[in-house]
Every structure is written in C-alpha cells, then in structure tokens.
Amino acid sequence: MKPDLESAIIAATAALLGVVISQIFSFLHKASERRHEQRILLRQKFEEMTFLFLKSLHWPNELAKCTKLFEMQELAVSQDAQAAVVLCQLYFPEIVGVLERYVLALQAYYDTEVGSCGEGDLTSERTAFSASSESLNAEMFAAKNEVMKCIKKSAARYADAR
C-alpha cells in the first residue's frame, strides 16, 4: 500500500475510534446521572412517605377532639396514612404490607370510636373504653411501631442520595 493510503486509513480509524470512545463515555456518564437522579427521587419520596406517616400519628388525637358524629365521619380515613400507602405502592413495595396493617388498625380504631357514640353530642354520649377498645389501641400502637421499624430499616438505603 501507498504511504498516503496507510496514513489516511490510520487517521480515519483513529477518528472513528475517538468518536466511539467519546460516545461510550457519554453513555456511561448519562447512565450514571440517571441512576443518581433516580436515587434522589427515591430519597425524596421516602422522606415524603415518612412525613405523611408521621402526620398520620396525630389522626387519633383529632378523632378524640370531635364533639359531633358528623365531625368524626369527616375524619373516617387518615388521608395522610392513605397517601403514604400510595407512595409505598409506587416506590417502596417492601413497606406496603406493614403500612396497610397500620391503616387497617386505624380503621378498626375509628370503627370502635364511632360505635361507642350516639347520634348527637359526643361529649355526653361517648361510652368508656371497653377491653376491646384498649386492645385495638394496643394493636394500633403495635402497627405504628412496626412501621417505624420498617422505615428505620429502609432509611439507610435511601438516605445517602444527595
């Protein structure tokens, strides 16, 4: 082969190789950025889910402050706990079961509270806690503690993304 042709082939090969290497590094960089952005999103959603769960802890107190049956009916579901379940269904399937048990315990607590009331003014008609109410209260706190343990266990996985 002629030296000019060899030089042209070497130059063209080097240029093509440079483009290929550049594209590989660009692809790796973009993949790394996507993984990082995904980790940041998961951290943000984990924080949001945790804050919603913590806000739901105030729901029984709000329920206890109700003085009319219609006020209790407006609080029939802890919206914060339900929103936390939805976030878990979308992003954290390992926590869904534990959080759903917590929501079911809240619902059982609500059903017992409403069942202990008459139709009118709740302050005068509410009956004293029965043994089953105390049991439901204990069940609700046990479910809350189980969720807290699960959140602590999962937090390390999502905490370092910045």
Secondary structure, 3 states (H helix, E strand, C coil): CCHHHHHHHHHHHHHHHHHHHHHHHHHHHHHHHHHHHHHHHHHHHHHHHHHHHHHHCCHHHHHHCCCEHHHHHHCCCCHHHHHHHHHHHHHCHHHHHHHHHHHHHHHHHHHHHHHCCCCCEHHHHCCCCCHHHHHHHHHHHHHHHHHHHHHHHHHHHHHCCC
